Structures are given as C-alpha cells and as structure tokens.
Amino acid sequence: MLIDEYDPLKNKRLQILDENGNVNSELEPKIEKKDLIEIYKYMVLSRIADEKAFALQREGRIGTYPPLKGHEAVQIGSAFAMNKNDWLFPVYRDMGAMLVMGVPLDLIFLYWMGNENGCRFPEGTNVFPIAIPVGSQISLGMGFSWASKLKKEKAVTLISFGDGATSAIDFHDGLNFAGVFKTPTVFLCINNQWAISVPRTKQSASKTLAQKAIGYGFNGIQVDGNDILAVYAVTKEAVDRANKGDGPTLIEAVTYRMGDHTTADDASRYRSEKEIDEWRGKDPIARFKSYLGSKQIWNKNFEKETRKEAEDLVDEAVKKAEAEPPPDIEDFFKYTYAEMPWHIKEELEELKESLKE
C-alpha cells in the first residue's frame, strides 16, 4: 500500500509521473481510456476558466479572484478519485475539484461576482459552500465526517486546504478529533509553497507537513502535487481505507501557485522570477499531455477539439452568470439568525430607506 510505504518522516515523496511524462509502470494506477480523456478535459477546462476569471476581474466584471494555475493535478486528481456519495469541503481556490464534483461553472463565476446564489448548488451535489476564512472548513468538514460515521453512512469527506492553514487552530482541532474518533476523512493539504507572502519554511519547522498526521495517530503521505497519477492513486487509497473503517489520512500535495495569491496580491514583491520559471517546467497539464501522447490518446486534433469545447463551455457559463439577477438585499440579513432580531431588522430598514434616496 502506498500510504504505508511512503514514510513522510524520511521526506519520501511519491511520484509516478515525472516532469517529462515518464511513468513508473509498477505504480501506475489502472484508469480506463475514457476516464483519462475526461481527466484531461477537466484539467484544460479548469485552466481556461481560470484564465477567463482573471480577465473578467481585470475588466471589473467579477470581484477579487484566487487563480488556480498550477493546481490542476491536485484538484482534478483528488476529486476524480472520490465516490458518488463522498463529500468535498473545498478551499476557495478549488474550482477544478468543484467542477468534477458537479458544481456548474456558471455558479462558480456567479459566486466570484459577489452573488451568494452561486453557492446554491443543484440537489445531489456533494460540495459544501466555499470557505474563505483560512482553515475553517477543516473543523466543519471533520464534524460532518464524524456525523456520517455516527449515521453509518458509506461516505468519505475530503477536506482541501493550503499549507498556510496548517498554522490555524482548526487544523489541529480537526486532525486531533479525526484521529481520536477515526472519522472517514481525507485531509488534503495543497502545499503550494506560499501562504500569501509567507513561505512554507516560515509555516513549520517540520521536514514535511504530511508527518503532522503521525502526532494525531494516523497516516500521512507526501506526493508530487503536479503528478496527477500520484494524486489520484493516493486519494483513491485514502478513500478506500476510510470506507473500510481505517480512519483518516493526511495527504500533502507539493505543488506551486503559479499566479498571485489573489488578484489583490502582487507576488513579484516576495517571489523571484527564477523560482517561477523552475516550476513552469513542472506544469501538471504538460506532464499529463506527454503521458497521454505515449498512449496514443493525445494529438493536435484532440487538443484543438478539447480547447474549443472548453472555451465554448466557459463563454456560455459567463453569459449565464452575468444574466442572473442580483440577490434580494434581505438575503444579507435574514440568513444570519433563525429569526431576525430587532437590531438586524432596524439595519435592514435603514438600508432600504437609503436605497430610496
């Protein structure tokens, strides 16, 4: 088993597909051709949608946005390894994973346009609303996962978060509780080297973040986060273990945030161009493209069709999101309490009156 074999204390990182697309055939997961094609299409769609969102923000058509470029392997690989009944508690940068889990792209755009209706996912979509406060989804997701265990449901909860969240109290609360109660939880730490402007070296003195799981009584494993085969294989194994009652797993996916933390950030103030160039050579999509080429799946026509399909989907999603009417102003008030207290009612009335002026 991969999770048992790769010891994070020895800083042993799992890689199945290297930077040039060469695969370790002994560890290569069995994925059907149609699924390999679907995985690649999701990776391309995620990147094109991400580029579109960035452009929309610069045009003033959406608000502050967190680019995901470089995270495609982590997001698509982990989400694709989950089962129908499993749940995702995403971090704000997880557009790719949310798409795989069934969240319509227009709703994701709508959310970043500042419309909370973007969090009204279709019935049966097992994705919790986007978490903005760093690490808050960890405690929430772990509690949800514990409830699933108490109810004897066959469901695993995958909680995604960045390396910076390992410094938040929710991380320690969540992992400690999960270890004690052996909850069916997969903790996915997307270590992209930077918590806004704070480097990984300032987050923890641990050689790996994966080894933190050991202190809470369960397994941790570090993987190459730009290797989609490794991410998929480890997540699938962690999900299977959780379903068998073997408890939680912490996966540290080592990747890189190619863009700024958000469109309100300027990463050039704290990162070197040399560092970025080094990671460009590890691009997860280019790597997987080479792998598909070796299997006679990828060719220029396939690429052209895939990109055209993605571009059309993105354009249609933007049109749909921008055609959505704004939410009722009462929504900002009535969902805070079960019953709106007097002072909130007064604030609502004051706002209504101000809008008349």
Buried (B, 14 or more C-beta within 10 A) or exposed (E): EBBEEBBBEEEEBBBBBBBEBEBBEEBEBEBEEEEBBBBBBBBBBBBBBBBBBBEBBEEEBBBEBBBBBBBBBBBBBBBBBBEEEBBBBBBBBBBBBBBBBBBBBBBBBBBBBEBEBBBBBEEEBBBBBBBEEBBBBBBBBBBBBBEBBEEEEEBBBBBBBBBBBBBBEBBBBBBBBBBEBBBBBBBBBBBBBBBBEEEBEEBBEBEBBBBBBBEBBBBBBBBBBBBBBBBBBBBBBBBBBBBEEBBBBBBBBBBBBBBBBBBEBEBEEEBEEEEBEEBEEBBBBBBBBBBBBEEEBBEEEBBEEBBEBBBEBBEEBBEBBBEBEEBEEEEBBBEEEEEBEEEBEEEBEEEEEEEEE
